[in-house]
Amino acid sequence: MAKRDYYEVLGVQKGATAEELKKAYRKKAKELHPDRNSDNPDAESQFKEVNEAYDALKDPQKKAAYDRFGHAAFDGGMGGGPRPGQGQGDFASAFSDVFDDLFGDFMGGRGGGGRQRATRGSDLRYNLRVTLEDAYRGLQKTIKVPTSVACTTCNGTGAEGGAEPTVCPTCSGMGKVRAQQGFFTVERTCPTCNGIGQIIKNPCHVCHGSGRVEKDRSLSVNIPAGVETGTRIRLAGEGEAGLRGGPTGDLYIFIDVEEHPLFQRDGSNLFCLVPVSMTAAALGGDIEVPTIDGGRSRVKIPAGSQSGRQMRLRSKGMPALRGGAHGDMFIELAVETPVNLTARQKELLKEFEKLGEDNNPESSTFFSKVKSFWDGMKG
């Protein structure tokens, strides 16, 4: 059976450029790869035909010979060299050009995509506890962060004297090596340079070739007013130094606001539980309460106030994190029952109780409902 014209096999014109030939070959190889055409018995032979055609036309000398003599250029005696596709080495070489396109996603990217001449440093996390007063005002705080910094002895290169690393002789700087196993070419990380693509012949005696050393750093951090527990502050480039001169990671500061002995926080609002005496709640009056800014506010208690009653102090709460109005502060009354009564106090309370039948409307209403409930149960 006569061989098809190589240009016809690739689907290009005779005058196609090297880039057009390569593009056509990749397209055909993807379409006809046996792993993608398990239901086509002719896929393998067609795939080999495409590789044979491209192997001949990608080489300028072979292409010139083919353009002049056709297939006879590779049949011997025409000075065209070995026949394309003759022997496993030529086929493997041609097949490797499309290998990355077919399996790149599984093998870490195309060609030298897996090469890592420098590695980005890790991001760091720092947990910072602040008081509620600090969260209200905001503050500038200096923290010490244990991290990796660029080695000053080798300027981060990892090589003694700051010399530049050399190209790995095993993978020629690609970071990966290929081995032929039958029909397939298997790609793996270079064992000499561990995928970096470079080696250091004389490692730095301080960082031992890593290009970084462990060190505590002091950083000044601006904590804005209004932060809450869980607020995250990012400091770009303040994380761990990169490996062998790679970019530095980031530092993330997570805020934890301590509980306060007087105030409870809900978003931008504050709540303060204020105990008042039974007589103050009954008679009414003024009380003085603290505010988060360190000031004082006078609050008028209406006569007859009960436990749980709330009063609002507008704009006395926490500031919004990104500017804007403050929240409010809520005063909640807790009417306190007197304890450790003297004999005279007990006597006065008993006398008050006899005279105060109409002074406890909630109690009278409740027990009236209880009596009605019990009467209903008897009926």
C-alpha positions as CSV (number, residue, x, y, z in Angstrom):
1,M,0.0,0.0,0.0
2,A,1.5,3.4,-1.1
3,K,2.3,5.9,1.7
4,R,0.2,9.0,1.9
5,D,1.9,12.4,1.4
6,Y,3.2,13.7,4.7
7,Y,1.7,17.1,4.2
8,E,-1.7,15.4,3.5
9,V,-1.3,13.3,6.7
10,L,-0.8,16.5,8.8
11,G,-3.5,18.4,6.8
12,V,-1.2,21.3,5.8
13,Q,0.0,22.8,2.5
14,K,3.5,22.0,1.1
15,G,4.8,25.4,1.9
16,A,3.8,25.3,5.6
17,T,6.1,26.9,8.1
18,A,7.7,25.1,11.1
19,E,5.1,26.7,13.5
20,E,2.2,25.6,11.2
21,L,3.6,22.1,11.0
22,K,4.0,21.9,14.8
23,K,0.5,23.2,15.4
24,A,-1.0,20.7,12.9
25,Y,0.9,17.9,14.4
26,R,-0.2,18.6,18.0
27,K,-3.8,18.8,16.8
28,K,-3.7,15.5,14.9
29,A,-1.8,13.7,17.7
30,K,-4.4,14.7,20.2
31,E,-7.2,13.6,18.0
32,L,-5.6,10.2,17.1
33,H,-4.0,9.2,20.4
34,P,-4.8,5.5,21.1
35,D,-5.8,6.3,24.7
36,R,-8.5,8.6,23.4
37,N,-9.7,6.3,20.7
38,S,-10.1,2.9,22.3
39,D,-13.0,2.1,20.0
40,N,-11.0,2.8,16.8
41,P,-8.7,-0.2,15.9
42,D,-6.9,2.0,13.3
43,A,-6.0,4.8,15.8
44,E,-2.6,3.4,16.7
45,S,-1.4,3.1,13.1
46,Q,-2.8,6.5,12.2
47,F,-1.1,8.0,15.3
48,K,2.2,6.5,14.2
49,E,1.7,7.8,10.7
50,V,1.2,11.3,12.0
51,N,4.4,11.0,14.1
52,E,6.3,9.7,11.2
53,A,5.2,12.6,9.0
54,Y,6.1,15.2,11.6
55,D,9.4,13.6,12.4
56,A,10.4,14.0,8.7
57,L,9.1,17.5,8.2
58,K,10.2,19.1,11.5
59,D,13.8,18.7,10.5
60,P,14.9,21.3,7.8
61,Q,17.3,18.9,6.1
62,K,14.8,16.0,6.0
63,K,12.1,18.3,4.9
64,A,14.2,19.6,2.0
65,A,15.0,16.1,0.9
66,Y,11.3,15.1,1.1
67,D,10.2,18.1,-0.8
68,R,12.7,17.2,-3.6
69,F,12.5,13.4,-3.7
70,G,9.3,12.5,-1.8
71,H,9.3,9.2,0.2
72,A,12.2,8.0,-1.9
73,A,14.4,10.3,0.1
74,F,14.2,8.0,3.0
75,D,14.3,4.6,1.2
76,G,18.1,4.6,1.1
77,G,20.6,5.8,-1.4
78,M,19.3,9.4,-1.7
79,G,21.3,10.9,1.1
80,G,18.3,11.6,3.2
81,G,19.3,9.7,6.3
82,P,17.3,7.1,8.2
83,R,13.7,6.5,7.5
84,P,11.4,8.4,9.8
85,G,9.7,6.1,12.3
86,Q,12.5,3.5,11.9
87,G,13.4,2.5,15.4
88,Q,11.9,3.2,18.8
89,G,14.1,6.2,19.6
90,D,12.8,8.4,16.7
91,F,9.2,7.6,17.6
92,A,9.7,8.3,21.3
93,S,11.3,11.7,20.4
94,A,8.4,12.7,18.3
95,F,5.8,11.4,20.8
96,S,7.4,13.4,23.6
97,D,6.5,16.7,21.8
98,V,2.8,16.0,22.4
99,F,3.2,14.2,25.7
100,D,2.9,17.4,27.7
101,D,-0.3,18.5,25.9
102,L,-2.0,15.2,26.6
103,F,-0.9,14.7,30.2
104,G,0.3,18.1,31.3
105,D,-2.4,18.5,33.9
106,F,-1.5,15.3,35.6
107,M,2.2,15.7,35.5
108,G,2.5,19.3,36.8
109,G,2.3,21.4,33.7
110,R,3.9,21.6,30.3
111,G,7.6,21.3,29.5
112,G,9.5,22.9,32.3
113,G,6.4,24.1,34.1
114,G,7.3,22.0,37.1
115,R,10.7,23.7,37.4
116,Q,11.1,25.7,40.5
117,R,14.2,27.9,40.5
118,A,12.9,29.8,43.6
119,T,10.0,28.9,45.9
120,R,7.7,31.4,47.5
121,G,7.9,31.6,51.3
122,S,5.0,30.4,53.5
123,D,2.3,32.6,54.9
124,L,2.5,33.1,58.6
125,R,-0.3,33.5,61.2
126,Y,0.0,35.6,64.4
127,N,-2.7,35.6,67.1
128,L,-2.9,39.0,68.9
129,R,-5.1,39.6,72.0
130,V,-6.2,43.1,72.6
131,T,-8.5,44.7,75.3
132,L,-11.9,46.1,74.5
133,E,-10.5,49.6,75.2
134,D,-7.8,49.0,72.6
135,A,-10.4,47.8,70.1
136,Y,-12.4,51.0,70.8
137,R,-9.5,53.4,70.4
138,G,-7.2,51.5,68.0
139,L,-3.5,51.3,68.6
140,Q,0.0,50.9,67.2
141,K,1.6,47.8,68.6
142,T,5.0,46.2,68.1
143,I,5.1,42.4,67.9
144,K,7.9,39.9,67.6
145,V,7.4,37.2,64.9
146,P,9.6,34.1,64.7
147,T,10.1,33.6,61.0
148,S,12.6,32.8,58.2
149,V,14.5,35.7,56.7
150,A,16.9,35.9,53.7
151,C,20.4,34.8,54.6
152,T,22.6,37.9,54.6
153,T,25.8,35.8,54.2
154,C,24.8,34.5,50.8
155,N,22.3,37.2,49.9
156,G,19.6,34.5,49.8
157,T,21.2,32.5,47.0
158,G,22.1,29.5,49.2
159,A,25.6,29.4,47.7
160,E,28.8,30.4,49.6
161,G,29.9,33.9,48.8
162,G,26.6,34.7,47.1
163,A,27.5,32.8,43.9
164,E,24.7,32.0,41.6
165,P,23.5,28.3,41.5
166,T,24.4,26.3,38.4
167,V,22.1,24.5,36.0
168,C,21.5,20.9,37.1
169,P,23.4,18.6,34.7
170,T,20.9,15.7,35.1
171,C,17.8,17.6,33.8
172,S,19.5,20.5,32.1
173,G,17.5,22.9,34.3
174,M,14.1,21.5,33.4
175,G,13.5,20.1,36.9
176,K,12.2,16.8,35.4
177,V,13.6,13.8,33.7
178,R,12.0,11.5,31.2
179,A,12.4,7.7,30.8
180,Q,11.1,5.5,28.0
181,Q,9.0,2.6,29.2
182,G,7.7,0.7,26.1
183,F,5.2,2.8,24.3
184,F,5.0,5.6,26.9
185,T,7.4,8.3,28.1
186,V,7.3,8.7,31.9
187,E,8.2,12.0,33.4
188,R,9.3,12.4,37.0
189,T,11.0,14.9,39.3
190,C,14.7,15.2,38.8
191,P,16.4,13.2,41.7
192,T,19.5,15.4,41.6
193,C,18.0,18.9,42.1
194,N,14.5,17.8,43.4
195,G,12.7,19.7,40.7
196,I,14.4,23.0,41.3
197,G,16.5,22.9,38.1
198,Q,19.6,24.2,39.7
199,I,22.2,22.9,42.1
200,I,24.6,24.5,44.5
201,K,28.0,23.1,44.4
202,N,29.3,25.0,47.5
203,P,26.4,25.6,49.9
204,C,26.5,28.6,52.3
205,H,27.9,27.6,55.7
206,V,25.2,29.7,57.5
207,C,22.0,28.6,55.8
208,H,23.3,25.3,54.4
209,G,22.0,26.1,50.9
210,S,18.4,27.1,51.7
211,G,19.1,30.8,51.3
212,R,17.2,31.7,54.6
213,V,17.7,31.5,58.3
214,E,15.4,31.5,61.4
215,K,15.1,34.8,63.2
216,D,12.7,36.9,65.4
217,R,11.6,40.1,63.7
218,S,10.0,43.1,65.4
219,L,7.1,44.5,63.4
220,S,4.9,47.6,64.1
221,V,1.3,46.8,63.5
222,N,-1.5,49.3,63.1
223,I,-4.7,48.0,64.8
224,P,-7.6,50.0,63.5
225,A,-10.5,51.1,65.9
226,G,-13.5,48.9,65.8
227,V,-11.8,45.5,65.4
228,E,-13.6,42.4,66.6
229,T,-12.6,38.9,67.5
230,G,-11.7,37.2,64.2
231,T,-10.7,40.3,62.3
232,R,-7.8,39.5,60.0
233,I,-5.0,42.0,59.1
234,R,-2.7,41.1,56.2
235,L,0.8,42.4,56.0
236,A,2.0,41.7,52.5
237,G,5.6,40.5,52.2
238,E,6.1,40.1,56.0
239,G,5.8,36.3,56.0
240,E,8.5,33.6,55.6
241,A,11.4,34.3,53.2
242,G,11.3,32.4,49.9
243,L,13.7,29.5,49.3
244,R,16.8,30.5,47.3
245,G,15.7,34.1,46.8
246,G,12.0,33.3,46.1
247,P,9.3,35.9,46.9
248,T,8.4,36.4,50.6
249,G,5.0,35.1,51.9
250,D,2.5,37.2,53.8
251,L,1.8,37.7,57.5
252,Y,-1.8,37.4,58.7
253,I,-2.7,38.8,62.2
254,F,-5.8,37.4,63.7
255,I,-7.4,39.6,66.4
256,D,-8.9,38.2,69.7
257,V,-10.7,40.8,71.8
258,E,-10.6,40.0,75.5
259,E,-13.8,39.8,77.6
260,H,-14.5,43.0,79.6
261,P,-15.6,43.0,83.3
262,L,-18.2,45.7,82.7
263,F,-19.3,45.6,79.1
264,Q,-20.6,42.9,76.7
265,R,-20.3,43.5,73.0
266,D,-22.7,42.7,70.2
267,G,-21.3,44.1,67.0
268,S,-21.0,47.8,67.5
269,N,-23.3,47.9,70.5
270,L,-22.4,47.6,74.1
271,F,-24.4,46.3,77.0
272,C,-23.9,47.1,80.7
273,L,-25.8,45.3,83.5
274,V,-26.3,47.8,86.4
275,P,-27.6,46.6,89.8
276,V,-29.9,49.1,91.6
277,S,-31.5,48.9,95.0
278,M,-35.0,48.0,95.5
279,T,-35.8,51.4,96.9
280,A,-34.1,53.2,94.0
281,A,-36.0,51.1,91.5
282,A,-39.3,51.8,93.4
283,L,-38.7,55.5,94.0
284,G,-36.7,56.4,90.8
285,G,-33.7,58.6,90.7
286,D,-30.4,59.2,88.9
287,I,-27.4,56.8,88.6
288,E,-23.9,57.3,87.2
289,V,-22.7,54.7,84.7
290,P,-19.2,54.2,83.0
291,T,-18.7,54.4,79.3
292,I,-16.1,52.6,77.2
293,D,-14.2,55.8,76.5
294,G,-13.4,56.2,80.2
295,G,-16.1,58.8,80.8
296,R,-19.3,58.8,82.9
297,S,-23.0,59.3,82.0
298,R,-25.9,60.0,84.3
299,V,-29.0,57.9,83.6
300,K,-32.4,58.7,85.1
301,I,-34.2,55.6,86.5
302,P,-38.0,55.9,86.2
303,A,-40.0,55.1,89.4
304,G,-41.3,51.6,89.5
305,S,-38.6,50.1,87.2
306,Q,-38.3,46.4,87.0
307,S,-35.3,44.1,86.5
308,G,-34.4,43.8,82.8
309,R,-35.5,47.3,81.9
310,Q,-33.1,48.8,79.3
311,M,-32.2,52.4,78.6
312,R,-30.2,53.5,75.6
313,L,-27.2,55.9,75.4
314,R,-26.9,56.8,71.8
315,S,-23.4,56.8,70.1
316,K,-21.7,55.5,73.3
317,G,-20.9,52.1,71.8
318,M,-18.1,50.8,69.6
319,P,-16.9,52.6,66.4
320,A,-17.5,50.9,63.0
321,L,-14.3,49.2,61.7
322,R,-14.2,51.1,58.4
323,G,-15.3,54.5,59.8
324,G,-18.8,55.8,60.3
325,A,-21.0,56.3,63.3
326,H,-20.6,54.6,66.6
327,G,-23.0,52.0,68.0
328,D,-25.1,52.5,71.1
329,M,-24.7,51.5,74.7
330,F,-27.6,49.8,76.5
331,I,-28.0,50.0,80.3
332,E,-29.9,47.0,81.7
333,L,-31.3,47.3,85.3
334,A,-31.0,44.4,87.8
335,V,-33.1,45.2,90.8
336,E,-31.3,43.8,93.8
337,T,-33.2,42.2,96.7
338,P,-31.7,43.3,100.1
339,V,-29.9,40.8,102.2
340,N,-28.6,40.6,105.8
341,L,-31.6,42.5,107.1
342,T,-31.6,43.8,110.7
343,A,-34.6,43.2,113.0
344,R,-35.8,46.7,112.5
345,Q,-35.5,46.4,108.7
346,K,-37.5,43.2,108.7
347,E,-40.2,44.9,110.8
348,L,-40.4,47.8,108.5
349,L,-40.7,45.5,105.4
350,K,-43.5,43.5,107.1
351,E,-45.3,46.7,107.8
352,F,-44.8,47.8,104.2
353,E,-46.1,44.5,103.0
354,K,-49.4,45.0,104.9
355,L,-49.8,48.4,103.5
356,G,-48.8,47.6,99.9
357,E,-51.6,45.4,98.5
358,D,-51.8,47.6,95.4
359,N,-48.1,48.2,94.9
360,N,-47.3,44.9,93.2
361,P,-49.7,44.7,90.1
362,E,-47.7,42.0,88.3
363,S,-47.9,39.7,91.4
364,S,-51.6,40.4,91.9
365,T,-52.3,39.6,88.2
366,F,-50.2,36.5,88.2
367,F,-51.8,35.0,91.3
368,S,-55.3,35.9,90.0
369,K,-54.5,33.8,86.9
370,V,-53.2,31.0,89.1
371,K,-56.4,30.9,91.1
372,S,-58.5,30.9,87.9
373,F,-56.4,28.0,86.6
374,W,-56.9,25.9,89.8
375,D,-60.6,26.6,89.9
376,G,-60.9,25.5,86.3
377,M,-59.1,22.2,87.1
378,K,-61.5,21.5,89.9
379,G,-64.5,22.1,87.7
